[in-house]
Structures are given as structure tokens and as C-alpha cells.
Amino acid sequence: MTYFWALLIGYFLGSINFAVLVAKYKGIDLFSLGSGNPGATNVKRTMGAFWGNTVFILDFFKGYLAVFLSQYFLGIEGLNFDLLGILGLSGAILGHSFSIFLKFRGGKGVATTMGGLLALMPWVLLVGLGIWLIVFFLTRVVALASIVFAISLPISFYLIHDLPDVRWILCLVLVVLIVVRHYSNIQRLLAGKEHKFSKK
């Protein structure tokens, strides 16, 4: 039951969509602008770098907080500490992607994933962030950088940590979740129609 509470805490925390809250504050319907996705990238595209980066930081912190709260408040002797954090993060990603407050719509969950990974496996995150930055600055395509970031996670974890480790399973699941959530982006990439950010 404790593990279920970790998942539930993460889910409700993840369901708080900062992109939509910022857009409402600005008097904007984010679902009808840009890509229509309620995430940091679309906020940056439609409202500028300041608000986009603000949403990214809030979503990042949301992922970190989901892990911290799950482990700090529910971590008792006899329970798997890593599994509590994994369930907290998994709940946050699901909440962000399928928010109960937005009729089960939501963002792609990459920033939230990164925040949770900072708490669970910081070195794997560091490698992934480096790869994300390289891909983004070479292509200026956030979706492609995010997909490659996800694919890097189980590989870098395997190289850095010893197996078996339940966190490696999380990395594999994250690849599937992030790639599936970027399905429409992949279609646009293949068609050569995916949005690119200016180098300015």
C-alpha cells in the first residue's frame, strides 16, 4: 500500500500543469496555439523564452519533488527506497502527461523526467543532458533532442552502474514513454515539417 501512495502522490503532483497555469495568467489558450501541447517548449514558442524557461524549471522541480516526497515521507525500514522514488517519478510523469485536471491531457514529461532523474541517478542525467544539448544545438529540434536523450538513459546507466538495478528498468520504461509521447513529432520529423528553433 505504501508503494501505491508513492505513485498517487507523484500523480497528483504531476497533474499540476504549469504551462497551462502560466498561459491562463497571460490570458492565452495554450491548446489552440503553436503545437497545442501544454508543455515548456510550446510555452517558449508562443510566449517567449522567459516563460518557457520558467515552466521548464517548475516542471523539472516537480519531478524532483515527487521523488523526494515519496522517499522522505514513505521511506521506512523494509521498503525499497529506490522503488519508492521510481514510483513517485512514474506517477509524476503520468500525471504530467495525463492530468486529471485537464481531462487527461498533458505535456510530454521530459522536464519532469529530468528532475526526477536528478534525485534518482544524477550521473545518468548529466550524460543525458549533455547529449540533449549536443543534439539540440546541432539540429535546433527539441523533440529530436528529447528522443535521443531518452534512448541514452539505459545505455549510460548500464555503463555507469552495476546491474541488476531496478532503476535500469525505469530507464527502459522512460524510453518507451518518451518516444510514444513524441509520436506526432516523429511523424513531422520524417516529413521534414518539425518545428526548429531559431539560432538567435
C-alpha positions as CSV (number, residue, x, y, z in Angstrom):
1,M,0.0,0.0,0.0
2,T,2.9,2.4,0.7
3,Y,4.2,1.9,-2.8
4,F,0.7,2.8,-4.1
5,W,0.8,6.0,-2.1
6,A,4.1,7.0,-3.7
7,L,2.5,6.5,-7.1
8,L,-0.5,8.5,-6.1
9,I,1.5,11.4,-4.6
10,G,3.5,11.6,-7.8
11,Y,0.4,11.5,-10.0
12,F,-1.4,14.4,-8.3
13,L,1.8,16.5,-8.1
14,G,2.5,15.8,-11.8
15,S,-1.1,16.7,-12.7
16,I,-0.4,20.3,-11.8
17,N,0.3,21.7,-15.3
18,F,2.4,24.9,-15.0
19,A,2.3,25.5,-18.7
20,V,-1.5,25.9,-18.6
21,L,-1.4,27.9,-15.5
22,V,1.2,30.4,-17.0
23,A,-0.9,30.6,-20.2
24,K,-4.1,31.3,-18.2
25,Y,-2.2,34.0,-16.3
26,K,-1.3,35.5,-19.7
27,G,-4.8,35.2,-21.0
28,I,-3.8,32.6,-23.5
29,D,-5.4,29.2,-24.5
30,L,-2.3,27.1,-25.0
31,F,-4.2,24.3,-26.6
32,S,-5.0,26.5,-29.5
33,L,-1.5,27.9,-30.1
34,G,1.7,26.5,-31.6
35,S,1.7,22.7,-31.4
36,G,-1.2,22.8,-28.9
37,N,0.9,20.8,-26.4
38,P,0.7,22.1,-22.8
39,G,4.5,22.0,-22.1
40,A,7.5,24.2,-21.7
41,T,8.5,24.0,-25.4
42,N,5.2,25.3,-26.7
43,V,5.2,28.0,-24.0
44,K,8.6,29.1,-25.2
45,R,7.5,29.1,-28.8
46,T,4.3,31.1,-28.2
47,M,5.1,33.3,-25.1
48,G,8.9,33.7,-25.2
49,A,12.0,32.3,-23.6
50,F,11.3,33.7,-20.1
51,W,8.0,32.0,-19.6
52,G,9.2,28.8,-21.4
53,N,12.2,28.5,-19.2
54,T,10.1,29.2,-16.1
55,V,7.7,26.4,-17.0
56,F,10.7,24.1,-17.6
57,I,12.2,24.8,-14.2
58,L,8.9,24.3,-12.5
59,D,8.3,21.0,-14.3
60,F,11.8,19.9,-13.5
61,F,11.3,20.7,-9.8
62,K,8.0,18.8,-9.9
63,G,9.8,15.6,-10.9
64,Y,12.5,16.1,-8.3
65,L,9.9,16.8,-5.6
66,A,7.8,13.7,-6.5
67,V,10.9,11.5,-5.8
68,F,11.9,13.4,-2.6
69,L,8.4,13.4,-1.1
70,S,7.9,9.7,-1.8
71,Q,11.3,8.7,-0.3
72,Y,11.3,11.2,2.6
73,F,7.7,10.6,3.9
74,L,7.2,7.0,2.9
75,G,10.7,5.6,3.2
76,I,10.5,3.2,6.2
77,E,12.6,0.2,7.1
78,G,12.0,-2.8,4.9
79,L,10.8,-0.9,1.8
80,N,12.9,-0.5,-1.3
81,F,14.0,3.2,-1.2
82,D,14.8,3.4,-4.9
83,L,11.4,1.8,-5.8
84,L,9.6,4.4,-3.8
85,G,11.4,7.1,-5.8
86,I,10.7,5.4,-9.1
87,L,7.0,5.1,-8.4
88,G,6.9,8.7,-7.3
89,L,8.5,9.8,-10.5
90,S,6.4,7.5,-12.6
91,G,3.3,8.9,-11.1
92,A,4.5,12.5,-11.8
93,I,5.3,11.7,-15.4
94,L,1.9,10.0,-15.9
95,G,0.2,13.0,-14.1
96,H,2.0,15.5,-16.3
97,S,1.1,13.6,-19.5
98,F,-2.4,12.6,-18.5
99,S,-3.5,15.3,-16.0
100,I,-6.7,14.6,-14.1
101,F,-7.2,18.4,-14.1
102,L,-7.0,18.7,-17.9
103,K,-9.3,15.8,-18.9
104,F,-6.3,13.5,-19.1
105,R,-4.4,15.7,-21.5
106,G,-0.9,16.9,-20.8
107,G,2.7,17.5,-21.9
108,K,5.5,15.2,-23.0
109,G,7.0,14.9,-19.5
110,V,10.7,15.4,-20.4
111,A,11.4,18.2,-17.9
112,T,9.6,16.3,-15.2
113,T,11.6,13.2,-16.1
114,M,14.9,15.1,-15.8
115,G,14.0,16.5,-12.4
116,G,13.2,13.0,-11.1
117,L,16.5,11.6,-12.5
118,L,18.4,14.3,-10.7
119,A,17.2,12.7,-7.4
120,L,17.5,9.0,-8.6
121,M,20.5,8.9,-10.8
122,P,22.3,12.2,-11.2
123,W,25.2,10.9,-13.3
124,V,22.9,9.3,-15.8
125,L,21.0,12.6,-16.0
126,L,24.2,14.6,-16.5
127,V,25.2,12.4,-19.5
128,G,21.7,12.6,-20.9
129,L,21.7,16.4,-20.6
130,G,25.0,16.6,-22.4
131,I,23.6,14.5,-25.2
132,W,20.4,16.6,-25.3
133,L,22.3,19.8,-25.6
134,I,24.6,18.5,-28.4
135,V,21.6,17.2,-30.5
136,F,19.6,20.4,-29.9
137,F,22.4,22.8,-30.9
138,L,23.2,20.7,-34.0
139,T,19.6,20.4,-35.1
140,R,17.6,23.1,-33.2
141,V,14.8,20.5,-32.8
142,V,13.7,19.9,-29.2
143,A,11.7,16.7,-30.0
144,L,14.7,15.0,-31.6
145,A,17.0,16.0,-28.7
146,S,14.4,14.7,-26.2
147,I,14.1,11.3,-28.0
148,V,17.9,10.9,-28.2
149,F,18.1,11.9,-24.5
150,A,15.6,9.1,-23.6
151,I,17.5,6.5,-25.7
152,S,20.7,7.4,-23.9
153,L,19.3,6.7,-20.4
154,P,19.5,2.9,-20.3
155,I,22.8,2.9,-22.2
156,S,24.5,5.3,-19.8
157,F,23.0,3.7,-16.8
158,Y,24.4,0.3,-17.9
159,L,27.9,1.9,-18.4
160,I,27.8,3.7,-15.0
161,H,26.0,1.4,-12.6
162,D,26.1,-2.2,-11.7
163,L,23.2,-4.5,-12.7
164,P,20.7,-5.8,-11.7
165,D,19.2,-2.5,-10.6
166,V,15.5,-1.5,-10.6
167,R,16.5,2.0,-11.8
168,W,17.7,0.5,-15.1
169,I,14.1,-0.9,-15.6
170,L,12.9,2.7,-15.2
171,C,15.3,3.9,-17.9
172,L,13.9,1.3,-20.3
173,V,10.3,2.3,-19.5
174,L,11.2,6.0,-20.0
175,V,12.5,5.3,-23.5
176,V,9.1,3.8,-24.4
177,L,7.1,6.6,-22.7
178,I,9.0,9.5,-24.2
179,V,9.2,8.0,-27.7
180,V,5.4,7.2,-27.7
181,R,4.6,10.7,-26.4
182,H,6.6,12.2,-29.3
183,Y,4.8,10.1,-31.9
184,S,3.4,13.1,-33.7
185,N,6.8,14.8,-33.6
186,I,8.4,11.7,-35.2
187,Q,5.8,11.9,-38.0
188,R,6.7,15.5,-38.6
189,L,10.4,14.8,-38.4
190,L,10.0,12.1,-41.1
191,A,8.0,14.5,-43.2
192,G,10.6,17.3,-42.7
193,K,8.0,19.5,-41.1
194,E,9.0,19.6,-37.4
195,H,9.5,23.0,-35.9
196,K,13.0,24.3,-35.4
197,F,14.1,27.0,-33.0
198,S,16.0,29.9,-34.4
199,K,19.7,30.2,-33.7
200,K,19.1,33.8,-32.5
